[in-house]
Amino acid sequence: MITIVAKQIIRKDCIEQYHALAKELVEKSRAEEGCISYTSNQSIQDERIHCFIEVWKDQEAIDIHNATEHFTRIVPQFGAMFDGPEVVDLYTESV
Amino acid sequence: MITIVAKQIIRKDCIEQYHALAKELVEKSRAEEGCISYTSNQSIQDERIHCFIEVWKDQEAIDIHNATEHFTRIVPQFGAMFDGPEVVDLYTESV
């Protein structure tokens, strides 16, 4: 399993639009065969801070995800909403 | 539910010791009543980068967790292993 944490700071005026797109991305990603879990999360401390926490079966599942219609259509739209650089970390469980 | 992502950069010479302590923290935290999930994760891109991803029932469960014997004994020991500031974000699901 591989866990992705993609942390994004979203401009305040874009948060509503971001949530609508994130909702579609979450729903369609969860329906993928290699997706174990997929959530969109908003910080309690700062409403601008968001992250996707995604658990995938393996790298092949991530490669398939990155090539889907919903990923290639929705994810590029997030870029214009960022209020800072996105940080994407890929993890495996360490213990 | 509240999700905590606690991201830590661990000195290379401390990684083995960190994993041993993280293992105990994970096991004991998972046994708490308000804990929904708790994982310790190591970056695929940089072996020094780790994060705990924790899902708790509510803030009260986090407060109880933060006062447990295992939390108050183990977590302070991580500080000496850090190779940079820890970043702790608390999230709720946004969609």
N, CA and C atoms of all chains as a GROMACS GRO file, in nm:
protein
  570
    1MET      N    1   0.084  -0.120   0.000
    1MET     CA    2   0.000   0.000   0.000
    1MET      C    3   0.087   0.125   0.000
    2ILE      N    4   0.040   0.225  -0.069
    2ILE     CA    5   0.110   0.354  -0.071
    2ILE      C    6   0.010   0.462  -0.029
    3THR      N    7   0.050   0.547   0.066
    3THR     CA    8  -0.034   0.658   0.111
    3THR      C    9   0.022   0.788   0.054
    4ILE      N   10  -0.065   0.866  -0.008
    4ILE     CA   11  -0.027   0.998  -0.059
    4ILE      C   12  -0.090   1.104   0.030
    5VAL      N   13  -0.009   1.200   0.075
    5VAL     CA   14  -0.062   1.319   0.142
    5VAL      C   15  -0.027   1.438   0.052
    6ALA      N   16  -0.129   1.499  -0.006
    6ALA     CA   17  -0.110   1.614  -0.096
    6ALA      C   18  -0.167   1.736  -0.026
    7LYS      N   19  -0.076   1.822   0.024
    7LYS     CA   20  -0.116   1.938   0.104
    7LYS      C   21  -0.116   2.063   0.017
    8GLN      N   22  -0.225   2.135   0.024
    8GLN     CA   23  -0.246   2.252  -0.064
    8GLN      C   24  -0.300   2.369   0.019
    9ILE      N   25  -0.249   2.488  -0.008
    9ILE     CA   26  -0.305   2.610   0.052
    9ILE      C   27  -0.390   2.677  -0.055
   10ILE      N   28  -0.519   2.692  -0.025
   10ILE     CA   29  -0.616   2.739  -0.124
   10ILE      C   30  -0.654   2.885  -0.096
   11ARG      N   31  -0.656   2.966  -0.200
   11ARG     CA   32  -0.696   3.107  -0.185
   11ARG      C   33  -0.839   3.113  -0.127
   12LYS      N   34  -0.862   3.204  -0.033
   12LYS     CA   35  -0.991   3.211   0.035
   12LYS      C   36  -1.108   3.224  -0.062
   13ASP      N   37  -1.088   3.300  -0.169
   13ASP     CA   38  -1.198   3.321  -0.264
   13ASP      C   39  -1.223   3.201  -0.354
   14CYS      N   40  -1.142   3.099  -0.341
   14CYS     CA   41  -1.158   2.979  -0.425
   14CYS      C   42  -1.206   2.856  -0.348
   15ILE      N   43  -1.223   2.869  -0.216
   15ILE     CA   44  -1.248   2.750  -0.134
   15ILE      C   45  -1.377   2.677  -0.175
   16GLU      N   46  -1.482   2.753  -0.202
   16GLU     CA   47  -1.610   2.690  -0.239
   16GLU      C   48  -1.596   2.611  -0.371
   17GLN      N   49  -1.533   2.674  -0.467
   17GLN     CA   50  -1.511   2.610  -0.598
   17GLN      C   51  -1.420   2.486  -0.582
   18TYR      N   52  -1.320   2.501  -0.497
   18TYR     CA   53  -1.228   2.389  -0.471
   18TYR      C   54  -1.304   2.270  -0.412
   19HIS      N   55  -1.391   2.296  -0.315
   19HIS     CA   56  -1.466   2.186  -0.252
   19HIS      C   57  -1.554   2.112  -0.353
   20ALA      N   58  -1.613   2.186  -0.444
   20ALA     CA   59  -1.700   2.121  -0.544
   20ALA      C   60  -1.618   2.027  -0.632
   21LEU      N   61  -1.502   2.074  -0.677
   21LEU     CA   62  -1.417   1.989  -0.761
   21LEU      C   63  -1.359   1.873  -0.680
   22ALA      N   64  -1.320   1.900  -0.555
   22ALA     CA   65  -1.262   1.795  -0.470
   22ALA      C   66  -1.366   1.685  -0.446
   23LYS      N   67  -1.492   1.724  -0.428
   23LYS     CA   68  -1.600   1.626  -0.407
   23LYS      C   69  -1.609   1.529  -0.525
   24GLU      N   70  -1.606   1.583  -0.646
   24GLU     CA   71  -1.613   1.497  -0.764
   24GLU      C   72  -1.490   1.407  -0.773
   25LEU      N   73  -1.373   1.465  -0.744
   25LEU     CA   74  -1.249   1.387  -0.750
   25LEU      C   75  -1.250   1.273  -0.648
   26VAL      N   76  -1.297   1.301  -0.527
   26VAL     CA   77  -1.304   1.200  -0.422
   26VAL      C   78  -1.398   1.086  -0.465
   27GLU      N   79  -1.517   1.122  -0.512
   27GLU     CA   80  -1.616   1.021  -0.548
   27GLU      C   81  -1.566   0.931  -0.661
   28LYS      N   82  -1.508   0.992  -0.764
   28LYS     CA   83  -1.463   0.913  -0.880
   28LYS      C   84  -1.336   0.833  -0.848
   29SER      N   85  -1.252   0.888  -0.763
   29SER     CA   86  -1.129   0.815  -0.726
   29SER      C   87  -1.161   0.694  -0.640
   30ARG      N   88  -1.257   0.711  -0.547
   30ARG     CA   89  -1.296   0.599  -0.460
   30ARG      C   90  -1.352   0.480  -0.540
   31ALA      N   91  -1.406   0.509  -0.657
   31ALA     CA   92  -1.464   0.403  -0.741
   31ALA      C   93  -1.358   0.326  -0.818
   32GLU      N   94  -1.233   0.373  -0.816
   32GLU     CA   95  -1.125   0.303  -0.887
   32GLU      C   96  -1.089   0.174  -0.812
   33GLU      N   97  -1.054   0.072  -0.889
   33GLU     CA   98  -1.028  -0.060  -0.831
   33GLU      C   99  -0.912  -0.059  -0.730
   34GLY      N  100  -0.808   0.019  -0.759
   34GLY     CA  101  -0.689   0.017  -0.674
   34GLY      C  102  -0.693   0.114  -0.558
   35CYS      N  103  -0.808   0.183  -0.540
   35CYS     CA  104  -0.819   0.284  -0.433
   35CYS      C  105  -0.868   0.220  -0.304
   36ILE      N  106  -0.790   0.232  -0.198
   36ILE     CA  107  -0.831   0.178  -0.068
   36ILE      C  108  -0.906   0.283   0.013
   37SER      N  109  -0.859   0.406   0.011
   37SER     CA  110  -0.936   0.516   0.071
   37SER      C  111  -0.890   0.648   0.010
   38TYR      N  112  -0.977   0.747   0.018
   38TYR     CA  113  -0.947   0.876  -0.047
   38TYR      C  114  -1.033   0.981   0.022
   39THR      N  115  -0.970   1.076   0.091
   39THR     CA  116  -1.046   1.181   0.157
   39THR      C  117  -0.989   1.319   0.123
   40SER      N  118  -1.078   1.417   0.122
   40SER     CA  119  -1.038   1.557   0.110
   40SER      C  120  -1.061   1.621   0.246
   41ASN      N  121  -0.961   1.691   0.296
   41ASN     CA  122  -0.965   1.740   0.434
   41ASN      C  123  -0.930   1.888   0.441
   42GLN      N  124  -0.995   1.958   0.535
   42GLN     CA  125  -0.973   2.101   0.555
   42GLN      C  126  -0.923   2.123   0.698
   43SER      N  127  -0.820   2.204   0.710
   43SER     CA  128  -0.760   2.230   0.841
   43SER      C  129  -0.858   2.299   0.935
   44ILE      N  130  -0.854   2.258   1.062
   44ILE     CA  131  -0.932   2.324   1.167
   44ILE      C  132  -0.865   2.456   1.205
   45GLN      N  133  -0.731   2.461   1.190
   45GLN     CA  134  -0.655   2.579   1.235
   45GLN      C  135  -0.654   2.691   1.131
   46ASP      N  136  -0.665   2.656   1.002
   46ASP     CA  137  -0.655   2.754   0.893
   46ASP      C  138  -0.740   2.706   0.778
   47GLU      N  139  -0.851   2.774   0.751
   47GLU     CA  140  -0.948   2.726   0.651
   47GLU      C  141  -0.888   2.713   0.511
   48ARG      N  142  -0.774   2.780   0.487
   48ARG     CA  143  -0.710   2.773   0.354
   48ARG      C  144  -0.635   2.642   0.333
   49ILE      N  145  -0.593   2.578   0.441
   49ILE     CA  146  -0.509   2.458   0.430
   49ILE      C  147  -0.596   2.334   0.409
   50HIS      N  148  -0.565   2.261   0.305
   50HIS     CA  149  -0.637   2.138   0.271
   50HIS      C  150  -0.536   2.026   0.244
   51CYS      N  151  -0.583   1.903   0.254
   51CYS     CA  152  -0.500   1.794   0.202
   51CYS      C  153  -0.589   1.679   0.158
   52PHE      N  154  -0.541   1.616   0.052
   52PHE     CA  155  -0.596   1.486   0.014
   52PHE      C  156  -0.512   1.379   0.083
   53ILE      N  157  -0.580   1.285   0.147
   53ILE     CA  158  -0.512   1.168   0.203
   53ILE      C  159  -0.564   1.047   0.128
   54GLU      N  160  -0.475   0.982   0.056
   54GLU     CA  161  -0.516   0.877  -0.038
   54GLU      C  162  -0.436   0.750  -0.008
   55VAL      N  163  -0.504   0.637  -0.002
   55VAL     CA  164  -0.434   0.509   0.015
   55VAL      C  165  -0.461   0.424  -0.109
   56TRP      N  166  -0.353   0.382  -0.173
   56TRP     CA  167  -0.360   0.305  -0.298
   56TRP      C  168  -0.298   0.167  -0.279
   57LYS      N  169  -0.347   0.072  -0.357
   57LYS     CA  170  -0.300  -0.066  -0.350
   57LYS      C  171  -0.150  -0.075  -0.380
   58ASP      N  172  -0.106  -0.006  -0.484
   58ASP     CA  173   0.035  -0.010  -0.524
   58ASP      C  174   0.063   0.104  -0.624
   59GLN      N  175   0.187   0.112  -0.672
   59GLN     CA  176   0.224   0.219  -0.765
   59GLN      C  177   0.146   0.209  -0.896
   60GLU      N  178   0.117   0.088  -0.939
   60GLU     CA  179   0.041   0.070  -1.063
   60GLU      C  180  -0.098   0.136  -1.051
   61ALA      N  181  -0.160   0.121  -0.935
   61ALA     CA  182  -0.291   0.183  -0.911
   61ALA      C  183  -0.281   0.336  -0.918
   62ILE      N  184  -0.169   0.390  -0.867
   62ILE     CA  185  -0.148   0.536  -0.873
   62ILE      C  186  -0.127   0.580  -1.017
   63ASP      N  187  -0.050   0.503  -1.093
   63ASP     CA  188  -0.026   0.537  -1.234
   63ASP      C  189  -0.158   0.538  -1.313
   64ILE      N  190  -0.243   0.438  -1.287
   64ILE     CA  191  -0.374   0.432  -1.353
   64ILE      C  192  -0.459   0.554  -1.312
   65HIS      N  193  -0.458   0.584  -1.181
   65HIS     CA  194  -0.533   0.700  -1.128
   65HIS      C  195  -0.489   0.830  -1.197
   66ASN      N  196  -0.356   0.847  -1.208
   66ASN     CA  197  -0.303   0.972  -1.265
   66ASN      C  198  -0.338   0.990  -1.413
   67ALA      N  199  -0.381   0.881  -1.476
   67ALA     CA  200  -0.416   0.888  -1.618
   67ALA      C  201  -0.566   0.891  -1.642
   68THR      N  202  -0.647   0.888  -1.536
   68THR     CA  203  -0.792   0.884  -1.553
   68THR      C  204  -0.845   1.019  -1.605
   69GLU      N  205  -0.964   1.013  -1.662
   69GLU     CA  206  -1.029   1.135  -1.712
   69GLU      C  207  -1.051   1.234  -1.599
   70HIS      N  208  -1.099   1.186  -1.483
   70HIS     CA  209  -1.129   1.278  -1.373
   70HIS      C  210  -1.003   1.342  -1.317
   71PHE      N  211  -0.893   1.265  -1.306
   71PHE     CA  212  -0.768   1.323  -1.255
   71PHE      C  213  -0.714   1.428  -1.351
   72THR      N  214  -0.702   1.392  -1.478
   72THR     CA  215  -0.638   1.483  -1.575
   72THR      C  216  -0.725   1.605  -1.606
   73ARG      N  217  -0.855   1.598  -1.578
   73ARG     CA  218  -0.944   1.712  -1.598
   73ARG      C  219  -0.949   1.802  -1.473
   74ILE      N  220  -0.961   1.740  -1.354
   74ILE     CA  221  -0.985   1.818  -1.232
   74ILE      C  222  -0.855   1.873  -1.171
   75VAL      N  223  -0.755   1.789  -1.156
   75VAL     CA  224  -0.634   1.829  -1.081
   75VAL      C  225  -0.566   1.954  -1.141
   76PRO      N  226  -0.553   1.966  -1.275
   76PRO     CA  227  -0.490   2.089  -1.327
   76PRO      C  228  -0.567   2.216  -1.290
   77GLN      N  229  -0.697   2.205  -1.263
   77GLN     CA  230  -0.776   2.324  -1.226
   77GLN      C  231  -0.742   2.375  -1.086
   78PHE      N  232  -0.686   2.288  -1.000
   78PHE     CA  233  -0.650   2.330  -0.864
   78PHE      C  234  -0.536   2.433  -0.865
   79GLY      N  235  -0.447   2.421  -0.963
   79GLY     CA  236  -0.326   2.504  -0.966
   79GLY      C  237  -0.355   2.652  -0.953
   80ALA      N  238  -0.459   2.700  -1.021
   80ALA     CA  239  -0.492   2.843  -1.019
   80ALA      C  240  -0.549   2.887  -0.884
   81MET      N  241  -0.585   2.790  -0.800
   81MET     CA  242  -0.644   2.822  -0.668
   81MET      C  243  -0.541   2.824  -0.557
   82PHE      N  244  -0.418   2.783  -0.587
   82PHE     CA  245  -0.315   2.768  -0.482
   82PHE      C  246  -0.267   2.903  -0.432
   83ASP      N  247  -0.242   2.908  -0.301
   83ASP     CA  248  -0.187   3.028  -0.237
   83ASP      C  249  -0.047   2.994  -0.182
   84GLY      N  250   0.021   2.908  -0.253
   84GLY     CA  251   0.153   2.860  -0.211
   84GLY      C  252   0.179   2.728  -0.280
   85PRO      N  253   0.300   2.678  -0.273
   85PRO     CA  254   0.332   2.553  -0.343
   85PRO      C  255   0.265   2.432  -0.280
   86GLU      N  256   0.219   2.340  -0.364
   86GLU     CA  257   0.165   2.213  -0.316
   86GLU      C  258   0.280   2.123  -0.270
   87VAL      N  259   0.256   2.044  -0.163
   87VAL     CA  260   0.356   1.947  -0.117
   87VAL      C  261   0.292   1.809  -0.124
   88VAL      N  262   0.352   1.721  -0.204
   88VAL     CA  263   0.297   1.586  -0.221
   88VAL      C  264   0.400   1.486  -0.169
   89ASP      N  265   0.361   1.411  -0.066
   89ASP     CA  266   0.449   1.308  -0.009
   89ASP      C  267   0.386   1.171  -0.030
   90LEU      N  268   0.469   1.076  -0.069
   90LEU     CA  269   0.426   0.936  -0.083
   90LEU      C  270   0.491   0.854   0.028
   91TYR      N  271   0.408   0.775   0.096
   91TYR     CA  272   0.455   0.704   0.214
   91TYR      C  273   0.420   0.554   0.206
   92THR      N  274   0.500   0.475   0.275
   92THR     CA  275   0.459   0.339   0.312
   92THR      C  276   0.455   0.333   0.464
   93GLU      N  277   0.377   0.240   0.517
   93GLU     CA  278   0.371   0.228   0.663
   93GLU      C  279   0.507   0.182   0.715
   94SER      N  280   0.555   0.245   0.822
   94SER     CA  281   0.692   0.220   0.867
   94SER      C  282   0.699   0.121   0.982
   95VAL      N  283   0.588   0.094   1.045
   95VAL     CA  284   0.590  -0.004   1.156
   95VAL      C  285   0.471  -0.098   1.141
   96MET      N  286  -1.529   1.346   1.337
   96MET     CA  287  -1.394   1.287   1.330
   96MET      C  288  -1.292   1.395   1.300
   97ILE      N  289  -1.176   1.380   1.360
   97ILE     CA  290  -1.065   1.473   1.337
   97ILE      C  291  -0.944   1.391   1.293
   98THR      N  292  -0.881   1.434   1.183
   98THR     CA  293  -0.760   1.368   1.133
   98THR      C  294  -0.639   1.454   1.165
   99ILE      N  295  -0.539   1.394   1.225
   99ILE     CA  296  -0.413   1.464   1.252
   99ILE      C  297  -0.307   1.410   1.157
  100VAL      N  298  -0.236   1.502   1.090
  100VAL     CA  299  -0.117   1.464   1.015
  100VAL      C  300   0.001   1.534   1.083
  101ALA      N  301   0.088   1.455   1.144
  101ALA     CA  302   0.206   1.509   1.214
  101ALA      C  303   0.329   1.468   1.134
  102LYS      N  304   0.388   1.565   1.063
  102LYS     CA  305   0.500   1.538   0.972
  102LYS      C  306   0.631   1.574   1.041
  103GLN      N  307   0.724   1.480   1.035
  103GLN     CA  308   0.851   1.496   1.108
  103GLN      C  309   0.967   1.455   1.017
  104ILE      N  310   1.075   1.531   1.021
  104ILE     CA  311   1.198   1.492   0.951
  104ILE      C  312   1.294   1.438   1.057
  105ILE      N  313   1.332   1.311   1.040
  105ILE     CA  314   1.410   1.240   1.142
  105ILE      C  315   1.556   1.228   1.097
  106ARG      N  316   1.648   1.257   1.189
  106ARG     CA  317   1.790   1.241   1.158
  106ARG      C  318   1.817   1.096   1.116
  107LYS      N  319   1.901   1.080   1.013
  107LYS     CA  320   1.928   0.945   0.960
  107LYS      C  321   1.977   0.848   1.067
  108ASP      N  322   2.058   0.898   1.160
  108ASP     CA  323   2.115   0.809   1.262
  108ASP      C  324   2.013   0.773   1.371
  109CYS      N  325   1.894   0.829   1.363
  109CYS     CA  326   1.791   0.803   1.465
  109CYS      C  327   1.674   0.721   1.411
  110ILE      N  328   1.675   0.689   1.282
  110ILE     CA  329   1.555   0.630   1.220
  110ILE      C  330   1.516   0.496   1.285
  111GLU      N  331   1.615   0.413   1.312
  111GLU     CA  332   1.585   0.282   1.371
  111GLU      C  333   1.521   0.298   1.510
  112GLN      N  334   1.580   0.384   1.589
  112GLN     CA  335   1.528   0.410   1.724
  112GLN      C  336   1.386   0.472   1.717
  113TYR      N  337   1.368   0.563   1.620
  113TYR     CA  338   1.237   0.626   1.598
  113TYR      C  339   1.131   0.520   1.567
  114HIS      N  340   1.165   0.427   1.477
  114HIS     CA  341   1.067   0.325   1.438
  114HIS      C  342   1.025   0.238   1.557
  115ALA      N  343   1.119   0.207   1.646
  115ALA     CA  344   1.087   0.125   1.763
  115ALA      C  345   0.988   0.198   1.853
  116LEU      N  346   1.014   0.325   1.876
  116LEU     CA  347   0.922   0.404   1.961
  116LEU      C  348   0.788   0.426   1.891
  117ALA      N  349   0.792   0.453   1.761
  117ALA     CA  350   0.667   0.476   1.684
  117ALA      C  351   0.579   0.350   1.688
  118LYS      N  352   0.643   0.233   1.682
  118LYS     CA  353   0.569   0.106   1.685
  118LYS      C  354   0.489   0.095   1.815
  119GLU      N  355   0.555   0.125   1.925
  119GLU     CA  356   0.487   0.118   2.055
  119GLU      C  357   0.374   0.221   2.062
  120LEU      N  358   0.402   0.343   2.014
  120LEU     CA  359   0.301   0.448   2.016
  120LEU      C  360   0.179   0.411   1.932
  121VAL      N  361   0.204   0.354   1.814
  121VAL     CA  362   0.094   0.312   1.726
  121VAL      C  363   0.008   0.206   1.795
  122GLU      N  364   0.074   0.104   1.848
  122GLU     CA  365   0.000  -0.007   1.908
  122GLU      C  366  -0.086   0.040   2.027
  123LYS      N  367  -0.027   0.122   2.112
  123LYS     CA  368  -0.100   0.166   2.232
  123LYS      C  369  -0.208   0.268   2.198
  124SER      N  370  -0.182   0.351   2.098
  124SER     CA  371  -0.283   0.450   2.058
  124SER      C  372  -0.404   0.383   1.993
  125ARG      N  373  -0.376   0.281   1.910
  125ARG     CA  374  -0.487   0.209   1.845
  125ARG      C  375  -0.581   0.144   1.946
  126ALA      N  376  -0.528   0.112   2.063
  126ALA     CA  377  -0.610   0.047   2.166
  126ALA      C  378  -0.699   0.145   2.240
  127GLU      N  379  -0.680   0.276   2.218
  127GLU     CA  380  -0.764   0.376   2.286
  127GLU      C  381  -0.905   0.376   2.226
  128GLU      N  382  -1.001   0.402   2.310
  128GLU     CA  383  -1.142   0.392   2.268
  128GLU      C  384  -1.177   0.491   2.157
  129GLY      N  385  -1.120   0.612   2.164
  129GLY     CA  386  -1.156   0.715   2.066
  129GLY      C  387  -1.073   0.715   1.940
  130CYS      N  388  -0.985   0.614   1.926
  130CYS     CA  389  -0.896   0.607   1.808
  130CYS      C  390  -0.962   0.528   1.695
  131ILE      N  391  -0.979   0.592   1.581
  131ILE     CA  392  -1.038   0.524   1.465
  131ILE      C  393  -0.930   0.461   1.380
  132SER      N  394  -0.819   0.530   1.358
  132SER     CA  395  -0.703   0.470   1.291
  132SER      C  396  -0.578   0.548   1.329
  133TYR      N  397  -0.464   0.483   1.318
  133TYR     CA  398  -0.337   0.545   1.360
  133TYR      C  399  -0.225   0.472   1.288
  134THR      N  400  -0.154   0.542   1.201
  134THR     CA  401  -0.044   0.480   1.128
  134THR      C  402   0.081   0.566   1.138
  135SER      N  403   0.195   0.501   1.134
  135SER     CA  404   0.324   0.568   1.123
  135SER      C  405   0.376   0.540   0.983
  136ASN      N  406   0.416   0.645   0.913
  136ASN     CA  407   0.449   0.631   0.771
  136ASN      C  408   0.584   0.692   0.740
  137GLN      N  409   0.656   0.628   0.645
  137GLN     CA  410   0.788   0.676   0.603
  137GLN      C  411   0.783   0.709   0.454
  138SER      N  412   0.840   0.824   0.419
  138SER     CA  413   0.836   0.868   0.279
  138SER      C  414   0.913   0.773   0.188
  139ILE      N  415   0.858   0.752   0.069
  139ILE     CA  416   0.928   0.675  -0.035
  139ILE      C  417   1.038   0.760  -0.098
  140GLN      N  418   1.015   0.893  -0.098
  140GLN     CA  419   1.108   0.983  -0.168
  140GLN      C  420   1.228   1.020  -0.081
  141ASP      N  421   1.212   1.021   0.051
  141ASP     CA  422   1.318   1.065   0.143
  141ASP      C  423   1.301   0.989   0.273
  142GLU      N  424   1.393   0.898   0.302
  142GLU     CA  425   1.379   0.809   0.418
  142GLU      C  426   1.370   0.884   0.550
  143ARG      N  427   1.413   1.011   0.553
  143ARG     CA  428   1.408   1.090   0.677
  143ARG      C  429   1.267   1.140   0.708
  144ILE      N  430   1.184   1.154   0.604
  144ILE     CA  431   1.050   1.212   0.622
  144ILE      C  432   0.950   1.107   0.671
  145HIS      N  433   0.885   1.138   0.780
  145HIS     CA  434   0.785   1.048   0.838
  145HIS      C  435   0.660   1.129   0.870
  146CYS      N  436   0.547   1.057   0.882
  146CYS     CA  437   0.430   1.123   0.939
  146CYS      C  438   0.342   1.022   1.010
  147PHE      N  439   0.281   1.070   1.116
  147PHE     CA  440   0.173   0.996   1.178
  147PHE      C  441   0.043   1.046   1.115
  148ILE      N  442  -0.042   0.954   1.073
  148ILE     CA  443  -0.175   0.990   1.026
  148ILE      C  444  -0.273   0.925   1.123
  149GLU      N  445  -0.348   1.009   1.192
  149GLU     CA  446  -0.431   0.963   1.304
  149GLU      C  447  -0.574   1.011   1.282
  150VAL      N  448  -0.669   0.922   1.300
  150VAL     CA  449  -0.810   0.963   1.294
  150VAL      C  450  -0.873   0.937   1.430
  151TRP      N  451  -0.929   1.043   1.486
  151TRP     CA  452  -0.988   1.037   1.620
  151TRP      C  453  -1.138   1.069   1.614
  152LYS      N  454  -1.210   1.012   1.708
  152LYS     CA  455  -1.356   1.030   1.715
  152LYS      C  456  -1.392   1.179   1.728
  153ASP      N  457  -1.323   1.250   1.818
  153ASP     CA  458  -1.352   1.392   1.842
  153ASP      C  459  -1.237   1.455   1.922
  154GLN      N  460  -1.251   1.584   1.954
  154GLN     CA  461  -1.144   1.654   2.026
  154GLN      C  462  -1.123   1.594   2.165
  155GLU      N  463  -1.229   1.548   2.228
  155GLU     CA  464  -1.215   1.488   2.361
  155GLU      C  465  -1.124   1.364   2.355
  156ALA      N  466  -1.138   1.285   2.249
  156ALA     CA  467  -1.052   1.166   2.234
  156ALA      C  468  -0.906   1.207   2.218
  157ILE      N  469  -0.882   1.319   2.149
  157ILE     CA  470  -0.744   1.368   2.132
  157ILE      C  471  -0.690   1.417   2.266
  158ASP      N  472  -0.773   1.487   2.342
  158ASP     CA  473  -0.729   1.536   2.473
  158ASP      C  474  -0.692   1.419   2.565
  159ILE      N  475  -0.773   1.315   2.562
  159ILE     CA  476  -0.744   1.195   2.644
  159ILE      C  477  -0.613   1.131   2.596
  160HIS      N  478  -0.598   1.120   2.462
  160HIS     CA  479  -0.476   1.062   2.403
  160HIS      C  480  -0.351   1.139   2.447
  161ASN      N  481  -0.361   1.273   2.441
  161ASN     CA  482  -0.245   1.357   2.474
  161ASN      C  483  -0.203   1.348   2.622
  162ALA      N  484  -0.292   1.294   2.704
  162ALA     CA  485  -0.263   1.281   2.847
  162ALA      C  486  -0.225   1.137   2.886
  163THR      N  487  -0.223   1.045   2.790
  163THR     CA  488  -0.193   0.905   2.823
  163THR      C  489  -0.046   0.888   2.862
  164GLU      N  490  -0.021   0.779   2.932
  164GLU     CA  491   0.118   0.747   2.972
  164GLU      C  492   0.204   0.730   2.849
  165HIS      N  493   0.155   0.658   2.746
  165HIS     CA  494   0.239   0.630   2.629
  165HIS      C  495   0.269   0.757   2.550
  166PHE      N  496   0.170   0.848   2.539
  166PHE     CA  497   0.194   0.974   2.466
  166PHE      C  498   0.296   1.061   2.541
  167THR      N  499   0.272   1.080   2.670
  167THR     CA  500   0.357   1.173   2.746
  167THR      C  501   0.498   1.117   2.768
  168ARG      N  502   0.514   0.986   2.757
  168ARG     CA  503   0.647   0.926   2.772
  168ARG      C  504   0.721   0.921   2.638
  169ILE      N  505   0.649   0.882   2.530
  169ILE     CA  506   0.716   0.856   2.401
  169ILE      C  507   0.736   0.983   2.319
  170VAL      N  508   0.631   1.064   2.304
  170VAL     CA  509   0.637   1.178   2.212
  170VAL      C  510   0.750   1.277   2.244
  171PRO      N  511   0.775   1.309   2.373
  171PRO     CA  512   0.887   1.401   2.400
  171PRO      C  513   1.023   1.347   2.355
  172GLN      N  514   1.036   1.215   2.344
  172GLN     CA  515   1.163   1.156   2.300
  172GLN      C  516   1.189   1.181   2.152
  173PHE      N  517   1.085   1.206   2.074
  173PHE     CA  518   1.103   1.230   1.929
  173PHE      C  519   1.178   1.361   1.904
  174GLY      N  520   1.159   1.459   1.992
  174GLY     CA  521   1.214   1.592   1.970
  174GLY      C  522   1.363   1.592   1.939
  175ALA      N  523   1.438   1.509   2.010
  175ALA     CA  524   1.584   1.505   1.993
  175ALA      C  525   1.624   1.440   1.860
  176MET      N  526   1.528   1.376   1.794
  176MET     CA  527   1.556   1.305   1.667
  176MET      C  528   1.522   1.390   1.545
  177PHE      N  529   1.461   1.506   1.567
  177PHE     CA  530   1.413   1.587   1.454
  177PHE      C  531   1.528   1.654   1.381
  178ASP      N  532   1.514   1.660   1.248
  178ASP     CA  533   1.611   1.729   1.163
  178ASP      C  534   1.541   1.850   1.099
  179GLY      N  535   1.452   1.910   1.173
  179GLY     CA  536   1.373   2.023   1.123
  179GLY      C  537   1.247   2.032   1.205
  180PRO      N  538   1.171   2.139   1.192
  180PRO     CA  539   1.051   2.156   1.275
  180PRO      C  540   0.941   2.057   1.237
  181GLU      N  541   0.871   2.008   1.338
  181GLU     CA  542   0.754   1.922   1.315
  181GLU      C  543   0.637   2.009   1.269
  182VAL      N  544   0.555   1.956   1.179
  182VAL     CA  545   0.434   2.027   1.135
  182VAL      C  546   0.314   1.939   1.168
  183VAL      N  547   0.225   1.992   1.252
  183VAL     CA  548   0.108   1.915   1.294
  183VAL      C  549  -0.017   1.988   1.244
  184ASP      N  550  -0.093   1.923   1.158
  184ASP     CA  551  -0.218   1.979   1.106
  184ASP      C  552  -0.336   1.895   1.153
  185LEU      N  553  -0.442   1.962   1.196
  185LEU     CA  554  -0.566   1.895   1.234
  185LEU      C  555  -0.673   1.926   1.128
  186TYR      N  556  -0.738   1.821   1.081
  186TYR     CA  557  -0.832   1.836   0.970
  186TYR      C  558  -0.968   1.775   1.003
  187THR      N  559  -1.070   1.828   0.937
  187THR     CA  560  -1.197   1.756   0.925
  187THR      C  561  -1.220   1.730   0.777
  188GLU      N  562  -1.299   1.629   0.745
  188GLU     CA  563  -1.326   1.600   0.604
  188GLU      C  564  -1.406   1.717   0.545
  189SER      N  565  -1.365   1.760   0.426
  189SER     CA  566  -1.424   1.882   0.370
  189SER      C  567  -1.535   1.852   0.269
  190VAL      N  568  -1.546   1.731   0.221
  190VAL     CA  569  -1.653   1.700   0.126
  190VAL      C  570  -1.719   1.569   0.164
   0.00000   0.00000   0.00000
